[in-house]
């Protein structure tokens, strides 16, 4: 058995801080254990339990209406107008909870003032409790199902309070002094649906059988042909209601605006403008991020094209360029492994500015092999060639060898070999 906590709300509100009672049922206490005290004391026992709140029956009208087979949403809109003639208050001030449809096609309902249910929920919330089910205590009165002998009505008498349950989702609450009058009216309204038996469960005082109230009940039942069965109870009324609770036949008042979803929407309603502004801000931010992404993607594509062009320029023999950055790194690695392009670039970096600054010098070809750079060049005079050799040695720190030099048409054609200073 799943743990359940049944909290009974007093009809007139608690007269003092400790005037609350609740029942806990679980595997260890299938019959239920009764507790009394401040409402705050029930919070600890509510941990892990399904909280069932029994509200005063005098505050809830159990009524039925004949309506066609509509869906629940349409029924919820139609029920208030179908019951309007039975109500003393404006439908706008009332909350309607839908029950089940009976064998005659009538839909059962529970009606309560919005002011009442809002106050109950606030009282629970202030104590740190949240109800899973809230129903009229009338619908927790223990009853026996109909059998071949006919239907049974159940009447629970607990002090001056009387709870009459005439069917699975029908009944009413009354006080003991008006019992006879109300019972006659209920039997008259039942018409051909009179019960075969009336079970009267009396809590506490065992002298009810000799009272005027009992004699009046006996006269009414005898006149109507109803069997009257008196069932004295040793247990408290709250325990009997906890045992009689059946969620399948309960009309849970926590529907519509008072369901968990409805209460959450009510709490979030004041935050909707802020949420809308936040949503708008997020849309703007996402739009800006999208535009920035497109800009960066275009920039990345342009850089990729530039890298591809540089790669093709550096490695003209390459036929297919898939990932130019990776291919460039691999090409450089191959050159490094052979003595490499790093040294060639070093030679060019060191000798380049000097070659460029030499007047009348014209490069004809470059050949690099085994850490040696051969340069075929054309220069104005042999003196200029000697000066170039000296500058390359002094300023660039290179070992320079003039491999060949010949004069033709007023120009000197020469081949010089460059090596690092340490290999001269």
C-alpha positions in Angstrom: 0.0 0.0 0.0 1.4 3.4 -1.0 1.7 5.7 2.0 -1.3 8.1 2.2 -1.9 11.1 4.5 -5.6 12.1 5.0 -6.0 15.6 6.3 -9.5 16.6 7.4 -10.2 20.3 7.3 -12.5 21.6 10.1 -15.9 22.9 8.9 -15.5 26.2 10.7 -11.8 26.4 10.6 -9.5 25.4 13.4 -10.5 27.0 16.7 -6.9 26.9 18.0 -3.4 26.1 16.8 -3.6 22.4 17.6 -7.2 21.8 16.4 -6.2 19.6 13.4 -6.5 15.8 12.8 -5.0 13.6 10.1 -4.6 9.9 9.4 -1.6 8.1 8.0 -2.1 4.8 6.2 0.7 2.5 4.8 1.8 -1.1 4.9 2.5 -1.0 8.6 -0.8 0.8 9.4 -3.4 -0.4 6.9 -6.2 0.6 9.3 -4.7 4.0 9.7 -3.2 5.9 12.6 -4.9 9.1 13.9 -2.9 12.2 14.8 -3.9 15.5 16.3 -2.0 18.7 16.7 -0.7 21.7 14.8 -0.9 21.5 11.1 2.8 22.0 10.8 3.3 18.6 12.6 1.7 16.8 9.6 4.3 18.1 7.2 7.0 15.6 8.2 4.6 12.7 7.9 3.5 13.9 4.5 7.0 13.2 3.1 6.7 10.4 0.5 2.9 10.2 1.0 0.0 10.9 -1.3 -1.8 13.8 0.4 -5.6 13.6 0.4 -7.4 16.5 1.8 -11.0 16.0 3.0 -12.9 19.3 2.9 -16.1 20.1 4.8 -19.1 18.5 3.0 -21.3 21.6 3.8 -19.0 23.7 1.6 -19.3 21.4 -1.4 -22.5 20.9 -3.5 -22.7 17.4 -5.1 -25.0 17.8 -8.1 -25.7 16.1 -11.4 -26.8 17.3 -14.8 -28.1 15.7 -18.0 -25.7 16.6 -20.8 -24.9 14.9 -24.1 -21.7 13.0 -24.7 -19.3 15.9 -25.0 -15.5 15.8 -24.4 -14.2 16.9 -21.0 -13.3 20.4 -22.2 -16.7 21.1 -23.6 -18.4 19.5 -20.6 -16.4 21.9 -18.3 -17.9 24.8 -20.2 -21.4 23.5 -20.3 -21.9 22.2 -16.7 -22.1 25.7 -15.0 -25.0 26.7 -17.2 -26.7 23.3 -16.8 -26.6 23.6 -13.0 -27.3 27.4 -12.8 -30.8 26.9 -11.5 -29.6 24.8 -8.6 -27.1 27.4 -7.4 -27.5 30.3 -5.1 -24.3 32.1 -6.3 -23.1 33.4 -9.6 -21.4 30.8 -11.7 -18.4 33.1 -12.1 -17.8 32.8 -8.3 -17.9 29.0 -8.3 -15.5 26.3 -9.3 -16.9 23.2 -11.0 -15.2 19.8 -10.8 -16.3 17.1 -13.2 -17.0 13.5 -12.0 -18.2 10.4 -13.7 -21.3 9.7 -15.8 -23.8 7.4 -14.2 -25.9 4.6 -15.8 -28.7 7.1 -16.6 -26.3 9.4 -18.5 -26.1 12.1 -15.9 -22.7 13.7 -15.2 -21.9 14.1 -11.5 -20.1 17.3 -10.4 -18.7 18.9 -7.3 -19.3 22.7 -6.9 -17.4 24.9 -4.4 -16.9 28.6 -4.0 -13.6 29.8 -5.6 -13.0 31.9 -2.4 -13.2 28.7 -0.3 -10.9 26.5 -2.4 -8.4 29.3 -2.8 -8.3 29.8 1.0 -7.8 26.1 1.6 -4.9 25.9 -0.8 -3.3 29.0 0.6 -3.6 27.5 4.1 -1.9 24.3 3.0 0.7 26.2 1.1 1.5 28.3 4.1 2.1 25.2 6.1 4.3 23.6 3.4 1.8 21.0 2.2 0.6 20.3 -1.3 -2.5 18.3 -1.9 -2.6 15.6 -4.5 -6.4 15.0 -4.1 -9.0 17.3 -2.6 -12.6 16.1 -2.2 -15.7 16.5 -0.2 -15.7 14.3 2.9 -19.1 13.0 1.9 -17.4 11.0 -0.9 -15.2 9.2 1.6 -18.0 7.8 3.7 -17.7 4.0 3.6 -20.4 2.4 1.5 -21.3 -1.1 0.2 -21.9 -1.6 -3.5 -25.3 -2.4 -4.8 -26.2 -6.1 -4.9 -29.2 -8.2 -5.9 -31.1 -6.8 -2.9 -30.7 -3.2 -4.2 -28.7 -0.1 -3.4 -27.4 0.8 0.0 -27.2 4.4 1.4 -24.6 5.2 4.0 -25.1 7.7 6.8 -22.1 8.6 9.0 -23.0 10.4 12.3 -20.1 12.0 14.1 -21.3 14.1 16.9 -23.6 16.8 15.4 -22.2 16.3 11.9 -24.0 13.9 9.5 -22.7 12.8 6.1 -25.1 11.0 3.8 -23.7 9.2 0.8 -26.4 8.0 -1.6 -24.3 6.8 -4.4 -20.7 6.6 -5.6 -20.5 10.3 -6.3 -23.7 11.6 -4.7 -24.5 12.7 -1.2 -24.8 15.7 1.1 -23.7 17.0 4.5 -26.1 18.1 7.2 -26.4 18.6 11.0 -28.1 16.1 13.3 -31.1 18.3 14.2 -32.2 18.5 10.5 -31.6 14.8 9.8 -35.2 13.7 9.6 -36.3 16.6 7.3 -33.3 16.3 5.0 -33.6 12.5 4.7 -37.3 12.7 3.8 -36.5 15.3 1.1 -33.6 13.1 -0.2 -35.9 10.0 -0.4 -38.6 12.0 -2.2 -36.0 13.3 -4.7 -34.8 9.7 -5.3 -38.2 8.7 -6.7 -37.9 5.1 -8.0 -34.3 5.0 -7.0 -35.0 4.4 -3.3 -32.3 2.4 -1.5 -33.0 -1.1 -0.2 -31.1 -0.4 3.0 -29.7 2.5 5.0 -26.5 1.8 6.9 -26.1 4.2 9.9 -22.6 4.4 11.3 -22.5 6.2 14.6 -19.1 7.3 16.1 -18.6 7.7 19.8 -21.7 7.7 22.0 -23.5 4.4 22.1 -26.8 5.9 23.2 -28.0 6.9 19.7 -30.3 3.9 19.5 -32.5 5.3 22.2 -32.6 8.8 20.9 -35.4 10.7 19.2 -33.2 11.0 16.1 -33.0 7.3 15.8 -36.8 6.9 16.3 -37.4 9.4 13.5 -35.0 7.5 11.2 -36.8 4.3 12.0 -40.2 5.7 11.2 -39.0 7.2 7.9 -37.3 4.0 6.8 -40.3 1.8 7.8 -42.7 4.1 5.9 -40.5 3.9 2.8 -39.8 0.1 3.1 -36.1 0.6 3.7 -34.1 -1.6 6.0 -32.4 0.4 8.7 -29.1 -1.0 10.0 -27.4 0.6 12.9 -23.6 0.2 13.0 -22.0 1.7 16.2 -18.3 2.5 15.6 -15.5 2.6 18.1 -13.1 4.4 15.8 -13.0 8.2 15.1 -14.8 9.5 12.1 -11.5 10.6 10.5 -10.3 7.0 10.5 -13.6 5.8 8.9 -13.3 8.4 6.2 -9.7 7.4 5.5 -10.7 3.8 5.1 -13.7 4.6 3.0 -11.7 6.7 0.5 -11.5 5.3 -3.1 -9.8 7.6 -5.5 -11.7 6.0 -8.5 -15.0 7.3 -7.1 -13.7 10.6 -5.8 -14.4 13.9 -7.5 -11.1 15.6 -7.2 -11.6 19.4 -6.8 -8.1 20.1 -8.1 -9.2 20.5 -11.7 -8.9 23.4 -14.2 -7.5 26.5 -12.5 -6.8 24.5 -9.3 -5.0 21.6 -10.9 -1.2 21.5 -10.4 -0.8 22.8 -14.0 -3.4 25.5 -13.4 -1.8 26.6 -10.2 1.6 26.7 -11.9 0.3 28.8 -14.7 -1.2 31.2 -12.2 2.1 31.5 -10.5 3.9 32.1 -13.8 1.3 34.6 -15.2 3.0 37.7 -13.6 6.3 36.6 -15.2 4.9 36.3 -18.7 6.0 39.9 -19.8 9.5 39.3 -18.6 9.6 35.9 -20.2 8.4 37.4 -23.5 11.1 40.1 -23.3 13.7 37.4 -22.5 12.5 35.3 -25.5 12.7 38.4 -27.8 16.2 39.1 -26.5 17.2 35.5 -27.1 15.9 35.7 -30.7 17.8 38.9 -31.3 21.0 37.3 -29.9 20.6 34.1 -31.9 20.0 36.3 -35.0 23.2 38.3 -34.3 25.1 35.1 -33.7 23.8 33.7 -37.0 25.0 36.7 -38.9 28.4 36.6 -37.2 28.6 33.0 -38.0 27.9 33.7 -41.7 30.5 36.5 -41.6 33.2 34.2 -40.1 32.3 31.4 -42.4 32.8 33.7 -45.4 36.1 34.9 -43.9 37.2 31.4 -43.3 36.4 30.4 -46.9 38.4 33.4 -48.2 41.4 32.4 -46.0 41.0 28.8 -47.3 41.2 30.1 -50.8 44.3 32.1 -50.0 46.0 29.1 -48.3 45.1 27.0 -51.3 46.7 29.6 -53.7 49.9 29.8 -51.5 50.1 26.0 -51.5 49.8 25.7 -55.2 52.4 28.4 -55.6 54.8 26.6 -53.2 54.0 23.1 -54.5 53.1 23.5 -58.2 53.4 19.8 -58.7 50.4 19.1 -56.4 47.4 17.9 -58.4 44.7 17.8 -55.8 44.2 20.2 -52.8 41.9 18.7 -50.2 43.2 20.3 -47.0 45.8 22.9 -48.0 46.9 23.6 -44.4 47.6 19.9 -43.6 49.1 19.3 -47.0 51.4 22.4 -46.5 52.5 21.1 -43.2 53.3 17.6 -44.7 55.2 19.2 -47.5 57.3 21.3 -45.1 57.9 18.2 -43.0 59.2 16.3 -46.1 61.6 19.2 -46.8 62.8 19.3 -43.2 63.5 15.6 -43.4 65.8 16.2 -46.5 67.8 19.0 -45.0 64.9 21.1 -45.8 63.1 24.1 -46.8 63.7 25.6 -43.4 67.5 26.0 -44.4 66.6 27.2 -47.9 64.3 29.8 -46.5 67.1 30.7 -44.0 69.5 31.2 -46.9 67.0 33.4 -48.7 66.2 35.3 -45.5 69.8 36.0 -44.9 71.1 36.6 -48.4 67.9 38.1 -49.9 68.2 41.6 -48.6 71.9 41.8 -49.7 71.1 40.5 -53.2 68.2 42.9 -53.6 70.3 45.9 -52.5 73.2 45.1 -55.0 73.0 47.5 -58.0 72.8 45.9 -61.4 72.4 42.3 -60.0 70.1 40.0 -61.9 69.3 36.4 -60.7 69.2 33.8 -63.3 68.5 30.6 -61.3 68.6 29.0 -57.9 69.5 25.4 -57.0 69.4 24.0 -53.5 70.8 20.6 -52.6 72.4 19.1 -49.4 72.5 22.4 -47.5 74.1 24.3 -50.4 72.5 27.0 -52.5 73.9 27.6 -56.0 73.0 31.0 -57.5 73.5 31.8 -61.2 73.6 35.6 -61.5 74.5 38.5 -63.7 76.4 41.5 -62.3 78.1 44.6 -63.6 81.8 44.0 -62.8 84.2 41.6 -61.1 84.7 44.3 -58.4 81.0 44.3 -57.7 81.0 40.4 -57.5 83.9 40.5 -55.0 82.0 43.1 -53.0 78.9 41.0 -53.0 80.9 38.0 -51.8 82.4 40.1 -49.0 79.0 41.4 -47.9 77.4 37.9 -47.9 80.3 36.7 -45.7 80.4 39.6 -43.3 76.8 40.6 -43.0 75.0 37.4 -43.6 77.6 35.1 -42.0 77.6 32.8 -45.0 80.4 30.8 -46.6 80.6 32.0 -50.2 82.4 30.3 -53.0 82.7 31.8 -56.5 82.3 28.7 -58.6 82.7 30.4 -62.0 82.8 33.9 -63.4 83.1 35.1 -67.0 82.7 38.5 -68.7 80.3 38.9 -71.7 78.9 41.9 -73.4 80.1 44.2 -70.6 78.5 42.0 -67.9 79.8 39.4 -65.6 78.0 36.0 -65.5 78.8 34.1 -62.4 77.8 31.1 -60.2 78.3 31.4 -56.5 77.7 28.7 -53.8 76.3 29.6 -50.4 76.7 27.5 -47.3 76.3 28.2 -43.6 79.2 29.9 -42.0 80.3 26.8 -40.2 80.7 24.8 -43.4 83.0 27.0 -45.3 
